[in-house]
Amino acid sequence: MKRLYVIICNLLLLGLPVLAWAGGGGEKATALQHKADLTNLSGVNLMFAKWYNENIWLYAIIVTVLMGVIGLLIALVTDVILKMIGMEVHKIEHHE
């Protein structure tokens, strides 16, 4: 019985996606080319849009690092505010 269950699960997980035909019925897929519109942009928005259009890897690295830095700044400001109102701010010790 368990072997039949395994066979049915394998057929469902491996066999049915073949029937989905998600490729569009034989039409050749084209490369995804998305460019940000640079009209009416200036300053930082233009800079980020140019990075996105010219080098997506550089854009991804810069955005990831920038998100980490902004998260760190938010944490530090929150830490200062909590200390100012008198709350204890320290690392939590985990006892297993």
C-alpha positions as CSV (number, residue, x, y, z in Angstrom):
1,M,0.0,0.0,0.0
2,K,2.8,2.4,0.9
3,R,4.6,1.6,-2.4
4,L,1.4,2.5,-4.3
5,Y,1.2,5.8,-2.4
6,V,4.8,6.6,-3.3
7,I,4.2,5.8,-7.0
8,I,1.0,8.0,-7.1
9,C,2.8,10.9,-5.4
10,N,5.7,10.7,-7.8
11,L,3.3,10.7,-10.8
12,L,1.6,13.7,-9.4
13,L,4.7,15.7,-8.6
14,L,6.8,14.7,-11.6
15,G,4.2,13.8,-14.3
16,L,1.6,16.5,-14.1
17,P,3.8,19.5,-14.6
18,V,4.7,18.1,-18.0
19,L,1.1,18.4,-19.0
20,A,0.9,22.1,-18.0
21,W,2.4,23.4,-21.2
22,A,3.4,26.6,-19.6
23,G,5.6,27.5,-22.6
24,G,2.7,28.8,-24.8
25,G,2.1,25.8,-27.0
26,G,5.3,25.6,-29.0
27,E,5.9,29.3,-29.6
28,K,9.5,30.3,-29.1
29,A,10.0,32.5,-26.0
30,T,11.7,35.8,-26.5
31,A,14.2,37.4,-24.0
32,L,12.7,39.6,-21.4
33,Q,13.9,43.1,-22.1
34,H,12.6,45.6,-19.6
35,K,14.0,49.1,-19.5
36,A,13.0,51.8,-17.0
37,D,11.6,55.0,-18.6
38,L,14.1,57.8,-18.0
39,T,11.9,60.7,-19.0
40,N,10.8,63.0,-16.3
41,L,13.4,61.6,-13.9
42,S,16.1,63.6,-12.1
43,G,18.5,63.3,-9.3
44,V,18.7,60.0,-7.3
45,N,15.7,58.5,-9.2
46,L,17.6,59.0,-12.5
47,M,20.8,57.6,-11.1
48,F,19.0,54.4,-9.9
49,A,17.1,54.0,-13.2
50,K,20.3,54.3,-15.2
51,W,22.0,51.7,-13.0
52,Y,18.9,49.4,-13.6
53,N,19.0,49.9,-17.4
54,E,22.8,49.6,-17.8
55,N,23.9,47.0,-15.3
56,I,21.3,45.0,-13.4
57,W,23.9,43.2,-11.3
58,L,25.4,46.5,-10.1
59,Y,21.9,47.8,-9.4
60,A,21.1,44.6,-7.4
61,I,24.3,44.9,-5.3
62,I,23.8,48.6,-4.6
63,V,20.2,48.2,-3.6
64,T,20.9,45.2,-1.3
65,V,23.7,47.1,0.5
66,L,21.6,50.2,0.7
67,M,18.8,48.3,2.3
68,G,21.1,46.8,4.9
69,V,22.5,50.3,5.7
70,I,19.0,51.8,6.0
71,G,18.0,48.9,8.3
72,L,21.0,49.5,10.5
73,L,20.2,53.2,10.7
74,I,16.6,52.5,11.6
75,A,17.8,50.1,14.3
76,L,20.3,52.6,15.8
77,V,17.7,55.5,15.8
78,T,15.2,53.2,17.5
79,D,17.8,52.1,20.0
80,V,18.6,55.8,20.9
81,I,14.9,56.7,21.2
82,L,14.2,53.7,23.5
83,K,17.2,54.6,25.7
84,M,16.0,58.2,25.9
85,I,12.6,57.1,27.2
86,G,14.2,54.8,29.8
87,M,13.7,51.3,28.4
88,E,16.5,48.7,28.8
89,V,18.0,47.9,25.4
90,H,20.4,45.0,25.3
91,K,20.8,41.7,23.6
92,I,18.6,38.9,24.7
93,E,20.3,35.9,26.2
94,H,18.9,32.5,25.0
95,H,19.0,29.7,27.6
96,E,18.5,26.3,26.2
